[in-house]
Amino acid sequence: MRVDTREELGVSGSGEIEEPAFTALAERHRRELHVHCYRMLGSFDDAEDAVQETFLRAWRRRETFEGRAPFRAWLYRIATNTCLDLLARRRPEPATGGEVRWLQPYPDRLLDELPAGDADEPESVAVARETIELAYLVAVQHLAPRPRAVLILRDVLGWPARDVAELLGDSVNSVNSALQRARAGMREHLPAERQDWTGAEDDAGTRELVRRFTEASVATDIAALTTMLRDDVRCAMPPTPGVQVGRDAVVTNWIDDGFADMTGLRAVPTAVNRQPAVAYYHWREQAGAYLPLTIDVLRITGGEITEILIFHADQFPRLGLPQRLPADGIE
């Protein structure tokens, strides 16, 4: 939404911007700002903190908004600088070797709240989907903060180089140079192929693979699961350290962790980050119900599983998943 005048923010007769109008307009942009901060930070929780800080800073600096640029762009500027400040204070160690221990999933149901894209530009929809996938998030986290901001502002949001330069206090040449470095860095860490999943009804082969993976997981059928993994499959379980690379390494890790001997599992199919996912529940006799265990987020390429990211049960509430399954069905 474009705002060209301070009057649209509810400026009173005394010249003060009125809080109800300001808050209402800012809230319209909450979800897209949250996704922007999530791309920058890789963590749903950190993005929540960043958006709250963004709104606080925006209110404190409300008199600096002069209406010459869209209110939305003004908020994005504040949000980006908030993220850069957070990155300067947190995690002294950068992401390495494909491992991002602070990575958290993003619910598809919340992504559905984003403003609709231009129906005449289907490529923009694909770009938006690919830049929320976990593989993209992991790759972005390997970039230094300022090149990361440049990449997201230029390649995801489509900002002109001069606007990014103004936001960062750099020259256009510096921004263009940072963008080239960031793109090169992304190529080093992004998978070479796009994932098969689009969420469309015609993804019959992919849906069938997810179904078989789910059934084999519930049955702890290691042999069946092995046949669905590509030979260079990767598996990680943030925030637990370590990334297993290769079919043998992944399967060996499952066996060493006692997965083959588990019983009493149930599964609920879902989707996060525009990727297929499976939430697992484990029967607990004391509770008389199946309780949350883990959620597997899958990347599927060429009809094989190429990546599995496993998240703990603490992610279930924000993903809108049941907190328990009774013996005879979902409550």
N, C-alpha and C positions, 0 to 999 in steps of 0.2 A: 504493500500500500504506500503510495507516495503522499508525503505531507510537505507542502510548499510554504505554509505560513504558520507562524506561532499561534495564530488564532485557532487553528484546528487542534491545538493542544489545550484549548480551554483557557486562554489567557484572560485574566480577570480585568476589571476596569482599572485596577491599580498597576497593571502590567505584570502581575505574577502568574506563572503557569500553575493551573489548578491541579492538585494531586489526583483526584478521581479520573479526570480525562487523560492525564499523563499515564497513569497506571493502566487504564483500560487499553490504551493504544499500545503500550509496551507489551502487555500480555498477549496481544494478537500475534506477536512475533516470538513468543517464548519457545515453541517447539523447534522452529528452524534455527534459532540461536543455540538451543540445546544441542541439536545435531551438529552445528558448526563447532561448538566447543568440544563435543565428543570426538569429532574428527581430529581436532588439534591435540586432545589429551589422551584419547584411547580408553577412557574410563567413564562410565555412566555417572558414578558418584562424583568424580571430579568435575564433570560437566555441570552437574546440578549446582555445585558450589560456585562454579564460574558464572553461571547465569544469574544466580542470586547476587553475586558481587557486581555483575554488569548492571543489573537494575538499580542497585544501591548507588553505584558510581554515576549512572545516568541521571538519577534524581538529584544527586548532589551537584551535578554539572548542568542541570537543565537550562540554566540561563545562557550557556554557551551554544545551545542549539538555535541557530538563526533562521532556519527554514530555507536556506539556499540549496540544500541537498536533501534527499529523502530521509525521513526519520529512520526508516529501516537501515539505511546505509550508516547513519550516525550510530545506531545501536551496534551494528557489526564492527565498527571501528573500536568501540569501547570493549566489546566482547573479545576481539582479537588481542587487544593489548592486555586485557585481564588474563587471558590464557598464557600470553608470553610472560607475564609477571609470575603466574603460578609455576610455569615450567622453569623459571629462573630459581625458584625457591625449593622445588621438589626434586626427588630422585637424582642423586649425584651421578648415577651410572646410566648411560643411554641404553636403549634396546640393542641387543647383540645377538647375532646368530639366529635370527628369527624368533627369539624369545622376548615376549612382552608380558612380564609377570603381572602388570597392573591392568591388563586387558579385561574388559567386561562386555557382555553381549548387550545388544539394543533390541527391544521388543518391536516386532513388525507392527503390532497394533498401535504403537506410538508413532512409528514412521508414517502410518496411514493418516496421521493428523497434519502432515506437512502440506503446504499449499500445493494445489494441483499444477503440474507443469503444462507447457504449451502442447496441445494435442497435435499441432502441425509440426512439431519437432520431436519425433520419436527418439532420435539419437540422444536428446537431452535427458529423456527418461532413463535410457540405458546407462548414461554417464552417472546419473544420480544413484542408480542401483549399484553400480560397480564401485562407487566411492563410499559405500556404506558396508560393503562386504568386509569380513574380518581380515581377509588377506590384504586388502587395501589399508585397513587400519594398522595392521602390523607393519607394513612397509613404511607408512607415514611416520610411525614412531621411531624409525631408524634415522630420520632426518633431524638435523639441528633445528631448534625452534624457529628461527627467522626464515630460513628456506622453506620450512614446513608451512609457515603462514603464507608465504608467497605462493607456493604451489596450490594451496587450498583456495586462496582468494582469486588467483588467476585461472586455474584449470577447473575448479569445481564451481565457484561462484561467478566466474567470467568477468571479474573486475578489470578495467583497463590498467595498464602498467603505471600510468601517472597517478591513479588513485591509490594504488598499493604503495607507491613510492611516498606519497604524501602521508599515508597512515604510518609508515615505518620510519619516516624521516630520512629516507634514502633518495638517491638519484634514480631516474628511470633506467639508466645503464646498469646500476647495481641490482635493481630488481630483476631485470632481464637476465643478468648473469646468474643470480641466485636461482631463478626459475630453471635455467638449463642444468645447473648442478643438482637441483632437487629432482628433476625428471630423470637424470642419469642415476641418481640414487634409488629412485623408485624402480627403475628397470632392473637393478641388481637384486631387489627383494621381492618384486611381484612375480607370481606364477606366470609362466610363458603363455598358458592357455586360459581362456575364460571358462568359468564354471558353466555346466549344462543347465542348471536350475534357473528358471525365470518365474516360477510360481504359476505358470499358465496351465490350463487344463490339458494341453496337448503334450505336456512333458511326461508322456506315458512311461517311457523307458526309465527315466530318472525316478519317477514315483515308485515304479516297481522295484528298483534297486533299494530305495529307502525302506520300502515295505519288507524286503528280504533281510536287509540289515537289521531292522527292528526285531523281526521274528528270531533271527539267529542270536541277537544280543540277549533277548529275554530267555532263550534256551541255553545261553552261554555255549553256543556251538562254535568253538574256535576254528574248526576246519572250514565251516561254511563262511565265517567272517573273513578268513584269510583269502578266500577266492575273490572277494569283492574289493580288496585293497590293491592299489597300483604298487608296483615294486618300489617306487620312491615316495610312498605315502609319508606324511608327517603327522605327529600326534603330540599335543601338549595339553597341560592342565593348569592354566593360570589360577592362582598365583604360585602354585607349586613349581619350583625350578626344574628345568630340564626339558629338552625337546627330543623325541625319538624320531629318527629319520630312517626310512626303509621298512619294508614289510616285515622282515625278520626281527628287527629291533622293536617294532611296535607290538608284534605278537608276543615276543619274549617278555616284554614289560607287562603285558596283560596277565600272562601266566604267572610271572613272579609276584604280581600283586594279588594273586588268588582269585582272579575273575572266573577262571574255568570251574571253580568249585562253588560258586555262588548259586543260591536257589532263591525262590520267592521274589522274582522280579516281575514288574509290569511296566508298560511303556505308554506314553501319550505322544503322538506326533504333533509337532508344532513348527514354527519358523521364526528365526531371529536374523537380523541383519540381512534380510532378503535371501536367506539360505535355509535349506531344510534342516530340521533339528528334531531330536528325540529326547523327551524327558523321561527319566527312569525313576521308578519307585521300588522300595524294598519292603517286604512284609515284616512288620514288627509285632510280635505276639502280644507284648504288653499293651500296645496301643490298639490292637485289634484292627489294624488298617495298614495299608501300604503308605509309607512316608517318603518324602522327596530324598533322592540319592544324588543323582548328577544329571546334567543335560549335555548331550553330544551335538555339536554343530558341525555339519558335514559340508565339505567342498567336493563336488563331483565333476569330473572332467573325462570326456570320452567314455562314459559308461562305467567308470571306476571311481572309487573313493580315493581322493588324493590328499585330503587333510581332515583330521578330526580334532576339534578343539573341545575340551571337556571342562565344564564349569560346575562349581559346587552348588549344593542345594540352596544356599543363601540367595541365589539369583531367581529362584522360583517365584517369589511374590511379585517382583516388578515385571516378570514375564507373563503375569496373569495366569499362572498354572495353579491347579488345585494344591492345597496344602496336605491333602490326604486322599487316598482312594480306598473306599471300603472293599470288603472281600467280594461284593457282588456288583461293583460298578462305581462310577464317579459320583461323588456327593455333590 
